[in-house]
Amino acid sequence: MARDFILDRLHLAHFYRAAARAFRSSGIAIAGAASGARVTRKIEIDRIDIESVKGTWKTREQMEATERATLAPFAQKSGDSRGRKYPEQSHGYRTEFQRDRARIIHSRAFRRLEYKTQVFLNGTGDHLRTRLTHSIEVASISRTIARALALNEDLAEAIALAHDLGHTPFGHSGEEILAECMRDHGGFEHNRQSLRVVELLENAYPDFPGLNLTFEVREGLQKHQDFYEATSPGGEKYKCPSLEAQIANLADEITYYSHDLDDAVDFEILSAAQLEENVVWQRSQRSVLTRYPEAREPELHKLIIRDIIDVQVQDVVATSAESISKAKAQSPDDVRKQPAPLIRYGAELYRANAALRKFLYANVYYHPRVAKVNQRACEMLRKVFESYLADPSQLGDVATKRIDQEGLHRTVCDYVAGMTDRYLMEEYARISGDRDALQVGPVHANRPGD
């Protein structure tokens, strides 16, 4: 049974250390013995005889063999990838999904996430989450769940790291305004935009547009699809992506449930009385105080947040192992043929999370201290969008070259969606002449020891 396989294989998850001497330095000359004297080094890099050292590192083929030996039959193996839109030669010592992860991390879109709002406007607090830290936390939880279920950690992580590459500045409020601006021009949705970023907008490679990621990573970015396109010519559409993609989707929820609570407590917009109204918080608070009866703030809520994450992850692992076993899935394509996702919460936690989601909207996302700042930021976004439509030359040469093919509205949308909070505010100040727009409002205390 699938569940038995998972439990039997948990102890097999391990990492291999490999070291290769790619070059050696020789003939080092040091001139000047006196203090502060200039030190010069002559480095000679020898060519390596690949065959003579091949056994000192782990090849891609060996990594693929390890996956086949240790991962579950329903896991997506990198060696079985459906490949890339533009064919490329495989790497010598990285699997296809490891290569995807590296491309995502090194992309400009990924770096810009550091200056994009998660919930609280970027710049209002040093300890508050940004889109970048959110994505890293999603990747961490994705790897944990994938490892426990004997699935492909590299694929789950790559999807998690890329899932918000298309997000707008100013969080979901920014997304709503951009969707409104694009209502009559094809709309806007950040998941589709993430796919657009990796397939078209990133331009780091001379031989193709985008990052040319594998089919499986791109599949995982297509969240909220009623049907996925056929995986082969003449094949049927399907309802579910890989289990690794499903993991990244739920890890996203687990992450923002927990860290939005954490940030709201740090930002002092949630009181103890409000928190105790929520079942998820209540349960973890009781658990923490049972183990640490002397715990008090600020340590207490941090312990509660960690417990919430642990409870959520344990529930997903146990429930998903059961659902995979009942489905009798024996391959990734068996997973794709399922009528509903197999990675899921238990019924009780599903209901509790639905209540938590409503709690967050009522008490955090629509809180005046959050909503007022976001409303002001969104007015800036609309103004910048309209200014670019009126004068596209402001977009620069790279973006304006796409207007003929993509249309003016879509080109402006791509540009605005890629902007950081900071850049958009700078552009608004330039366009409007309102230098006060660069002030993000009251900054929360950022005491390093808190």
DOBA-340349 format. One record per residue (C-alpha): residue in three letters; residue number from 0; x, y, z. Coordinates in Angstrom, 3 decimals. Layout:
MARDO type seq     east    north       up
MARDO  ALA NUM        X        Y        Z
...
# end
This chain:
MARDO type seq     east    north       up
MARDO  MET   0    0.000    0.000    0.000
MARDO  ALA   1    1.098    3.568   -0.678
MARDO  ARG   2    0.984    4.538    2.991
MARDO  ASP   3    3.127    1.562    3.961
MARDO  PHE   4    5.651    2.472    1.277
MARDO  ILE   5    5.883    6.000    2.669
MARDO  LEU   6    6.410    4.822    6.229
MARDO  ASP   7    8.938    2.186    5.155
MARDO  ARG   8   10.917    4.698    3.126
MARDO  LEU   9   11.019    7.610    5.566
MARDO  HIS  10   14.294    6.405    7.058
MARDO  LEU  11   15.883    6.150    3.609
MARDO  ALA  12   15.760    9.897    2.930
MARDO  HIS  13   19.326   11.046    3.159
MARDO  PHE  14   21.798   13.261    1.407
MARDO  TYR  15   25.025   12.301   -0.291
MARDO  ARG  16   28.134   14.367    0.099
MARDO  ALA  17   30.233   14.774   -2.978
MARDO  ALA  18   33.267   16.901   -3.551
MARDO  ALA  19   35.129   17.492   -6.743
MARDO  ARG  20   38.412   19.298   -7.112
MARDO  ALA  21   37.556   21.469  -10.127
MARDO  PHE  22   40.820   23.365  -10.037
MARDO  ARG  23   43.933   23.741   -7.961
MARDO  SER  24   46.017   26.810   -7.265
MARDO  SER  25   49.745   26.661   -7.582
MARDO  GLY  26   52.725   28.963   -7.807
MARDO  ILE  27   51.402   31.344   -5.140
MARDO  ALA  28   53.820   34.256   -4.759
MARDO  ILE  29   53.582   36.608   -1.799
MARDO  ALA  30   55.391   39.924   -2.043
MARDO  GLY  31   55.885   42.416    0.787
MARDO  ALA  32   56.347   41.215    4.325
MARDO  ALA  33   55.793   44.571    5.983
MARDO  SER  34   52.432   45.319    7.608
MARDO  GLY  35   49.936   46.617    5.077
MARDO  ALA  36   52.063   45.625    2.115
MARDO  ARG  37   50.293   44.586   -1.032
MARDO  VAL  38   49.860   40.855   -1.419
MARDO  THR  39   49.810   39.436   -4.919
MARDO  ARG  40   48.818   35.901   -5.869
MARDO  LYS  41   49.382   34.091   -9.096
MARDO  ILE  42   46.718   31.481   -9.637
MARDO  GLU  43   47.124   28.811  -12.263
MARDO  ILE  44   43.984   26.885  -13.131
MARDO  ASP  45   44.718   23.508  -14.634
MARDO  ARG  46   42.435   21.812  -17.085
MARDO  ILE  47   40.785   18.774  -15.568
MARDO  ASP  48   40.785   15.321  -17.081
MARDO  ILE  49   37.084   14.600  -16.512
MARDO  GLU  50   37.434   10.833  -16.747
MARDO  SER  51   40.168   10.756  -14.087
MARDO  VAL  52   37.993   12.459  -11.450
MARDO  LYS  53   34.537   11.371  -12.536
MARDO  GLY  54   34.120    9.035   -9.594
MARDO  THR  55   34.672   11.813   -7.064
MARDO  TRP  56   31.301   13.484   -7.635
MARDO  LYS  57   27.746   12.288   -7.994
MARDO  THR  58   26.453   12.483  -11.537
MARDO  ARG  59   22.953   13.429  -12.598
MARDO  GLU  60   22.359    9.832  -13.676
MARDO  GLN  61   23.273    8.619  -10.191
MARDO  MET  62   20.948   11.181   -8.621
MARDO  GLU  63   18.142   10.024  -10.894
MARDO  ALA  64   18.849    6.417   -9.889
MARDO  THR  65   18.683    7.423   -6.223
MARDO  GLU  66   15.276    9.002   -6.833
MARDO  ARG  67   13.984    5.816   -8.434
MARDO  ALA  68   15.260    3.731   -5.538
MARDO  THR  69   14.035    5.923   -2.675
MARDO  LEU  70   10.986    7.879   -3.840
MARDO  ALA  71    7.457    6.526   -3.914
MARDO  PRO  72    6.124    5.093   -7.203
MARDO  PHE  73    3.681    8.012   -7.456
MARDO  ALA  74    6.446   10.619   -6.994
MARDO  GLN  75    7.501   12.665  -10.009
MARDO  LYS  76   11.045   11.587  -10.850
MARDO  SER  77   13.292   14.137  -12.502
MARDO  GLY  78   14.527   11.530  -14.981
MARDO  ASP  79   10.943   11.084  -16.196
MARDO  SER  80   10.307   14.785  -16.763
MARDO  ARG  81    8.359   15.687  -19.883
MARDO  GLY  82   11.118   18.150  -20.560
MARDO  ARG  83   11.298   21.771  -21.608
MARDO  LYS  84    9.607   23.741  -24.365
MARDO  TYR  85   13.001   24.519  -25.872
MARDO  PRO  86   15.244   21.421  -25.798
MARDO  GLU  87   18.497   21.759  -23.865
MARDO  GLN  88   21.339   19.424  -23.047
MARDO  SER  89   21.014   17.937  -19.553
MARDO  HIS  90   23.411   19.036  -16.833
MARDO  GLY  91   26.236   16.800  -15.685
MARDO  TYR  92   25.555   16.866  -11.946
MARDO  ARG  93   22.174   18.523  -11.450
MARDO  THR  94   18.765   16.986  -12.037
MARDO  GLU  95   16.223   18.831  -14.154
MARDO  PHE  96   14.292   20.101  -11.113
MARDO  GLN  97   17.463   21.189   -9.319
MARDO  ARG  98   18.318   23.176  -12.406
MARDO  ASP  99   14.865   24.772  -12.387
MARDO  ARG 100   15.256   25.764   -8.740
MARDO  ALA 101   18.576   27.472   -9.514
MARDO  ARG 102   17.083   29.377  -12.465
MARDO  ILE 103   14.246   30.632  -10.291
MARDO  ILE 104   16.530   31.736   -7.445
MARDO  HIS 105   18.850   33.579   -9.841
MARDO  SER 106   16.014   35.359  -11.667
MARDO  ARG 107   15.414   39.075  -11.314
MARDO  ALA 108   11.731   38.454  -10.590
MARDO  PHE 109   12.709   36.382   -7.543
MARDO  ARG 110   15.038   39.079   -6.203
MARDO  ARG 111   12.330   41.719   -6.565
MARDO  LEU 112   10.100   39.781   -4.159
MARDO  GLU 113   12.219   41.210   -1.325
MARDO  TYR 114   10.561   44.587   -1.888
MARDO  LYS 115    6.987   43.428   -2.453
MARDO  THR 116    4.338   43.499    0.256
MARDO  GLN 117    2.950   40.315    1.750
MARDO  VAL 118    0.248   41.860    3.975
MARDO  PHE 119    1.850   44.826    5.737
MARDO  LEU 120    3.264   47.475    3.413
MARDO  ASN 121    6.907   46.817    2.666
MARDO  GLY 122    9.132   49.073    4.711
MARDO  THR 123    6.848   49.455    7.735
MARDO  GLY 124    8.705   46.895    9.823
MARDO  ASP 125   11.997   45.018    9.554
MARDO  HIS 126   10.551   41.795   10.985
MARDO  LEU 127    7.397   41.662    8.847
MARDO  ARG 128    7.175   39.143    6.026
MARDO  THR 129    7.726   40.140    2.421
MARDO  ARG 130    6.870   38.159   -0.695
MARDO  LEU 131   10.429   36.823   -0.658
MARDO  THR 132   10.442   35.546    2.927
MARDO  HIS 133    6.953   34.143    2.364
MARDO  SER 134    8.162   32.182   -0.673
MARDO  ILE 135   11.159   30.830    1.258
MARDO  GLU 136    8.891   29.678    4.098
MARDO  VAL 137    6.529   28.005    1.614
MARDO  ALA 138    9.522   26.182    0.118
MARDO  SER 139   10.642   24.991    3.555
MARDO  ILE 140    7.237   23.551    4.433
MARDO  SER 141    6.916   22.039    0.952
MARDO  ARG 142   10.188   20.162    1.373
MARDO  THR 143    9.138   18.883    4.791
MARDO  ILE 144    5.844   17.455    3.515
MARDO  ALA 145    7.397   16.058    0.335
MARDO  ARG 146   10.154   14.340    2.300
MARDO  ALA 147    7.685   12.746    4.712
MARDO  LEU 148    5.594   11.391    1.825
MARDO  ALA 149    8.636   10.126   -0.151
MARDO  LEU 150    7.956   12.634   -2.939
MARDO  ASN 151   10.326   14.798   -4.952
MARDO  GLU 152   11.548   17.602   -2.675
MARDO  ASP 153   13.362   19.447   -5.458
MARDO  LEU 154   10.227   19.729   -7.578
MARDO  ALA 155    8.030   20.816   -4.661
MARDO  GLU 156   10.612   23.420   -3.655
MARDO  ALA 157   11.007   24.818   -7.175
MARDO  ILE 158    7.236   25.285   -7.529
MARDO  ALA 159    7.040   26.921   -4.101
MARDO  LEU 160    9.863   29.357   -4.850
MARDO  ALA 161    8.253   30.396   -8.158
MARDO  HIS 162    4.610   30.524   -7.124
MARDO  ASP 163    4.527   34.278   -6.418
MARDO  LEU 164    6.913   35.541   -9.108
MARDO  GLY 165    3.971   37.208  -10.845
MARDO  HIS 166    2.576   38.945   -7.780
MARDO  THR 167    1.902   42.655   -7.914
MARDO  PRO 168    3.316   45.316   -5.615
MARDO  PHE 169    1.151   46.060   -2.548
MARDO  GLY 170   -0.028   42.489   -2.019
MARDO  HIS 171   -3.542   41.298   -2.820
MARDO  SER 172   -4.870   44.854   -2.751
MARDO  GLY 173   -2.529   45.648   -5.630
MARDO  GLU 174   -3.700   42.535   -7.461
MARDO  GLU 175   -7.338   43.621   -7.145
MARDO  ILE 176   -6.625   47.066   -8.595
MARDO  LEU 177   -4.551   45.673  -11.478
MARDO  ALA 178   -7.318   43.165  -12.244
MARDO  GLU 179   -9.752   46.077  -12.322
MARDO  CYS 180   -7.499   48.025  -14.709
MARDO  MET 181   -7.353   44.953  -16.982
MARDO  ARG 182  -11.037   44.007  -16.733
MARDO  ASP 183  -11.730   44.648  -20.418
MARDO  HIS 184   -8.318   43.526  -21.618
MARDO  GLY 185   -7.973   39.890  -20.561
MARDO  GLY 186   -7.930   40.356  -16.786
MARDO  PHE 187   -5.129   39.734  -14.338
MARDO  GLU 188   -4.466   36.925  -11.865
MARDO  HIS 189   -1.107   36.533  -10.144
MARDO  ASN 190   -0.851   32.757  -10.624
MARDO  ARG 191   -1.213   33.126  -14.376
MARDO  GLN 192    1.240   36.004  -14.229
MARDO  SER 193    3.820   33.808  -12.467
MARDO  LEU 194    3.611   31.428  -15.412
MARDO  ARG 195    3.949   34.370  -17.791
MARDO  VAL 196    7.087   35.517  -15.967
MARDO  VAL 197    8.862   32.170  -16.340
MARDO  GLU 198    7.660   31.553  -19.899
MARDO  LEU 199    8.134   35.009  -21.404
MARDO  LEU 200    9.146   37.978  -19.285
MARDO  GLU 201   12.445   36.866  -17.792
MARDO  ASN 202   15.111   37.345  -20.459
MARDO  ALA 203   18.336   35.916  -19.060
MARDO  TYR 204   19.027   33.467  -21.881
MARDO  PRO 205   19.905   34.149  -25.537
MARDO  ASP 206   18.282   31.030  -27.023
MARDO  PHE 207   14.748   31.324  -25.629
MARDO  PRO 208   12.353   33.645  -23.796
MARDO  GLY 209   11.670   33.097  -20.106
MARDO  LEU 210   13.457   30.530  -17.967
MARDO  ASN 211   12.506   27.460  -20.030
MARDO  LEU 212   11.498   25.511  -16.925
MARDO  THR 213   10.365   21.906  -17.067
MARDO  PHE 214    6.783   20.951  -17.794
MARDO  GLU 215    6.297   19.784  -14.201
MARDO  VAL 216    7.260   23.111  -12.599
MARDO  ARG 217    5.122   25.082  -15.048
MARDO  GLU 218    2.249   22.690  -14.392
MARDO  GLY 219    2.580   23.432  -10.678
MARDO  LEU 220    2.238   27.173  -11.254
MARDO  GLN 221   -1.181   26.747  -12.901
MARDO  LYS 222   -3.194   26.911   -9.698
MARDO  HIS 223   -6.991   27.012   -9.605
MARDO  GLN 224   -7.403   25.345  -12.989
MARDO  ASP 225  -10.646   23.519  -13.737
MARDO  PHE 226   -8.701   21.337  -16.181
MARDO  TYR 227   -5.049   21.026  -17.153
MARDO  GLU 228   -4.059   20.661  -20.777
MARDO  ALA 229   -3.173   17.183  -22.022
MARDO  THR 230    0.359   16.047  -21.251
MARDO  SER 231    0.817   14.546  -24.729
MARDO  PRO 232   -0.585   15.110  -28.240
MARDO  GLY 233   -4.044   13.630  -28.492
MARDO  GLY 234   -4.225   13.008  -24.755
MARDO  GLU 235   -7.046   13.960  -22.427
MARDO  LYS 236   -7.188   16.989  -20.180
MARDO  TYR 237   -6.859   16.239  -16.477
MARDO  LYS 238   -8.008   17.752  -13.196
MARDO  CYS 239   -5.047   17.372  -10.834
MARDO  PRO 240   -1.364   18.275  -11.118
MARDO  SER 241    1.453   16.242   -9.538
MARDO  LEU 242    1.471   15.561   -5.817
MARDO  GLU 243    4.464   17.884   -5.508
MARDO  ALA 244    2.425   20.704   -7.038
MARDO  GLN 245   -0.438   19.951   -4.670
MARDO  ILE 246    1.991   20.124   -1.750
MARDO  ALA 247    3.254   23.570   -2.777
MARDO  ASN 248   -0.350   24.765   -2.981
MARDO  LEU 249   -1.240   23.649    0.555
MARDO  ALA 250    2.132   24.755    1.941
MARDO  ASP 251    1.294   28.233    0.673
MARDO  GLU 252   -1.891   28.215    2.759
MARDO  ILE 253   -0.192   26.827    5.865
MARDO  THR 254    2.504   29.469    5.570
MARDO  TYR 255    0.270   32.496    5.262
MARDO  TYR 256   -2.180   31.259    7.903
MARDO  SER 257    0.652   31.078   10.406
MARDO  HIS 258    2.839   34.035    9.473
MARDO  ASP 259   -0.050   36.456    8.930
MARDO  LEU 260   -1.101   35.698   12.505
MARDO  ASP 261    2.500   36.124   13.650
MARDO  ASP 262    2.925   39.468   11.865
MARDO  ALA 263   -0.439   40.743   13.085
MARDO  VAL 264    0.551   40.037   16.693
MARDO  ASP 265    3.920   41.729   16.149
MARDO  PHE 266    2.149   44.690   14.507
MARDO  GLU 267   -0.156   44.876   17.535
MARDO  ILE 268   -3.445   44.724   15.669
MARDO  LEU 269   -4.652   41.498   17.265
MARDO  SER 270   -5.438   41.288   20.956
MARDO  ALA 271   -5.262   38.207   23.153
MARDO  ALA 272   -9.059   38.237   23.472
MARDO  GLN 273   -9.486   38.226   19.691
MARDO  LEU 274   -6.998   35.405   19.212
MARDO  GLU 275   -8.703   33.233   21.788
MARDO  GLU 276  -11.870   33.348   19.686
MARDO  ASN 277  -10.169   31.236   17.022
MARDO  VAL 278  -10.102   27.438   17.322
MARDO  VAL 279   -6.706   26.970   15.635
MARDO  TRP 280   -5.070   29.460   17.997
MARDO  GLN 281   -6.887   28.093   21.068
MARDO  ARG 282   -5.770   24.528   20.435
MARDO  SER 283   -2.105   25.411   19.963
MARDO  GLN 284   -2.135   27.808   22.898
MARDO  ARG 285   -3.391   25.022   25.184
MARDO  SER 286   -0.757   22.649   23.840
MARDO  VAL 287    2.058   25.156   24.348
MARDO  LEU 288    1.001   26.120   27.869
MARDO  THR 289    0.778   22.454   28.828
MARDO  ARG 290    4.433   22.033   27.876
MARDO  TYR 291    5.621   25.483   28.913
MARDO  PRO 292    3.322   26.697   31.710
MARDO  GLU 293    5.598   29.656   32.501
MARDO  ALA 294    5.700   30.944   28.903
MARDO  ARG 295    4.766   34.600   28.497
MARDO  GLU 296    4.903   37.184   25.706
MARDO  PRO 297    6.760   37.835   23.500
MARDO  GLU 298    7.961   34.212   23.544
MARDO  LEU 299    4.475   32.733   23.986
MARDO  HIS 300    2.976   33.685   20.638
MARDO  LYS 301    6.119   32.514   18.807
MARDO  LEU 302    5.748   29.102   20.424
MARDO  ILE 303    2.072   29.052   19.448
MARDO  ILE 304    2.882   29.894   15.808
MARDO  ARG 305    5.404   27.049   15.644
MARDO  ASP 306    2.858   24.669   17.110
MARDO  ILE 307    0.230   25.763   14.570
MARDO  ILE 308    2.629   24.987   11.709
MARDO  ASP 309    3.558   21.621   13.212
MARDO  VAL 310   -0.081   20.621   13.692
MARDO  GLN 311   -0.956   21.637   10.141
MARDO  VAL 312    1.969   19.765    8.580
MARDO  GLN 313    1.381   16.601   10.612
MARDO  ASP 314   -2.293   16.629    9.651
MARDO  VAL 315   -1.537   17.067    5.950
MARDO  VAL 316    1.065   14.268    5.963
MARDO  ALA 317   -1.197   11.770    7.744
MARDO  THR 318   -4.342   12.645    5.779
MARDO  SER 319   -2.545   12.687    2.426
MARDO  ALA 320   -0.842    9.332    3.037
MARDO  GLU 321   -4.281    7.862    3.697
MARDO  SER 322   -5.866    9.429    0.599
MARDO  ILE 323   -2.986    8.305   -1.658
MARDO  SER 324   -3.322    4.779   -0.307
MARDO  LYS 325   -7.079    4.690   -0.931
MARDO  ALA 326   -6.621    6.038   -4.471
MARDO  LYS 327   -4.154    3.211   -5.234
MARDO  ALA 328   -2.048    5.634   -7.264
MARDO  GLN 329    1.025    3.908   -8.707
MARDO  SER 330    2.423    6.659  -10.920
MARDO  PRO 331    2.348   10.438  -11.348
MARDO  ASP 332   -0.160   10.033  -14.180
MARDO  ASP 333   -2.444    8.041  -11.869
MARDO  VAL 334   -2.394   11.103   -9.624
MARDO  ARG 335   -3.304   13.390  -12.534
MARDO  LYS 336   -6.345   11.254  -13.345
MARDO  GLN 337   -7.837   11.655   -9.877
MARDO  PRO 338  -11.113   13.604   -9.590
MARDO  ALA 339   -9.787   15.671   -6.662
MARDO  PRO 340   -6.396   16.493   -5.093
MARDO  LEU 341   -4.883   13.801   -2.850
MARDO  ILE 342   -2.836   16.238   -0.761
MARDO  ARG 343   -5.364   17.568    1.705
MARDO  TYR 344   -6.262   18.485    5.265
MARDO  GLY 345   -8.318   16.247    7.508
MARDO  ALA 346  -11.992   17.216    7.706
MARDO  GLU 347  -11.702   18.790   11.156
MARDO  LEU 348   -8.675   20.910   10.289
MARDO  TYR 349  -10.226   21.894    6.942
MARDO  ARG 350  -13.196   23.392    8.820
MARDO  ALA 351  -10.934   25.046   11.381
MARDO  ASN 352   -8.805   26.598    8.621
MARDO  ALA 353  -11.900   27.940    6.857
MARDO  ALA 354  -12.828   29.709   10.095
MARDO  LEU 355   -9.237   30.957   10.472
MARDO  ARG 356   -9.341   32.405    6.964
MARDO  LYS 357  -12.516   34.347    7.794
MARDO  PHE 358  -10.904   35.496   11.044
MARDO  LEU 359   -7.864   36.846    9.191
MARDO  TYR 360   -9.976   38.740    6.679
MARDO  ALA 361  -12.156   40.281    9.358
MARDO  ASN 362   -9.423   41.161   11.840
MARDO  VAL 363   -6.203   41.564    9.831
MARDO  TYR 364   -6.614   42.123    6.090
MARDO  TYR 365   -9.483   44.612    6.532
MARDO  HIS 366   -8.106   46.175    9.713
MARDO  PRO 367   -8.014   49.999    9.323
MARDO  ARG 368   -4.241   50.142    9.887
MARDO  VAL 369   -3.754   47.710    6.995
MARDO  ALA 370   -6.608   48.713    4.693
MARDO  LYS 371   -6.000   52.470    4.839
MARDO  VAL 372   -2.338   52.174    3.852
MARDO  ASN 373   -3.155   49.653    1.134
MARDO  GLN 374   -5.910   51.868   -0.268
MARDO  ARG 375   -3.483   54.765   -0.610
MARDO  ALA 376   -0.913   52.478   -2.260
MARDO  CYS 377   -3.484   51.167   -4.724
MARDO  GLU 378   -4.440   54.699   -5.759
MARDO  MET 379   -0.780   55.146   -6.668
MARDO  LEU 380   -0.814   51.937   -8.707
MARDO  ARG 381   -3.845   53.040  -10.716
MARDO  LYS 382   -2.303   56.460  -11.397
MARDO  VAL 383    0.977   54.925  -12.601
MARDO  PHE 384   -0.892   52.431  -14.805
MARDO  GLU 385   -2.891   55.219  -16.442
MARDO  SER 386    0.222   57.339  -16.944
MARDO  TYR 387    2.016   54.480  -18.712
MARDO  LEU 388   -0.983   53.932  -20.995
MARDO  ALA 389   -0.919   57.599  -21.949
MARDO  ASP 390    2.850   57.625  -22.536
MARDO  PRO 391    4.305   54.126  -23.100
MARDO  SER 392    7.783   55.542  -23.705
MARDO  GLN 393    8.140   55.620  -19.910
MARDO  LEU 394    8.389   51.818  -19.964
MARDO  GLY 395   11.787   51.725  -21.640
MARDO  ASP 396   12.956   49.967  -24.794
MARDO  VAL 397   12.672   46.322  -23.674
MARDO  ALA 398    9.030   46.600  -22.638
MARDO  THR 399    7.873   48.828  -25.493
MARDO  LYS 400    9.171   46.307  -28.034
MARDO  ARG 401    6.456   43.905  -26.816
MARDO  ILE 402    3.562   46.299  -27.459
MARDO  ASP 403    3.032   45.262  -31.095
MARDO  GLN 404    2.767   41.594  -30.175
MARDO  GLU 405    1.214   41.741  -26.697
MARDO  GLY 406   -0.864   44.921  -26.926
MARDO  LEU 407   -0.505   48.129  -24.941
MARDO  HIS 408   -2.614   47.169  -21.920
MARDO  ARG 409   -0.943   43.776  -21.449
MARDO  THR 410    2.528   45.273  -21.803
MARDO  VAL 411    1.779   47.947  -19.209
MARDO  CYS 412    0.219   45.295  -16.959
MARDO  ASP 413    3.353   43.125  -17.187
MARDO  TYR 414    5.529   46.102  -16.316
MARDO  VAL 415    3.430   47.276  -13.351
MARDO  ALA 416    3.017   43.735  -11.978
MARDO  GLY 417    6.805   43.374  -11.967
MARDO  MET 418    7.430   46.585  -10.051
MARDO  THR 419    8.431   46.579   -6.395
MARDO  ASP 420    6.498   48.657   -3.864
MARDO  ARG 421    9.413   51.055   -3.649
MARDO  TYR 422    9.812   51.535   -7.402
MARDO  LEU 423    6.095   52.093   -7.897
MARDO  MET 424    6.046   54.757   -5.176
MARDO  GLU 425    9.065   56.449   -6.766
MARDO  GLU 426    7.347   56.445  -10.142
MARDO  TYR 427    4.166   57.853   -8.621
MARDO  ALA 428    6.163   60.633   -6.970
MARDO  ARG 429    7.850   61.415  -10.292
MARDO  ILE 430    4.596   61.415  -12.250
MARDO  SER 431    2.494   63.310   -9.705
MARDO  GLY 432    5.150   65.513   -8.146
MARDO  ASP 433    3.982   64.320   -4.724
MARDO  ARG 434    7.203   63.585   -2.844
MARDO  ASP 435    5.209   62.738    0.291
MARDO  ALA 436    4.172   59.540   -1.512
MARDO  LEU 437    7.604   58.118   -0.687
MARDO  GLN 438    6.678   58.041    3.003
MARDO  VAL 439    5.326   54.596    3.872
MARDO  GLY 440    3.634   55.769    7.053
MARDO  PRO 441    4.346   54.853   10.681
MARDO  VAL 442    7.164   52.350   11.001
MARDO  HIS 443    6.687   49.573   13.549
MARDO  ALA 444    9.370   49.253   16.236
MARDO  ASN 445   12.107   46.893   15.042
MARDO  ARG 446   13.916   45.941   18.221
MARDO  PRO 447   16.367   43.155   17.275
MARDO  GLY 448   15.827   41.325   20.546
MARDO  ASP 449   12.035   41.113   20.251
# end
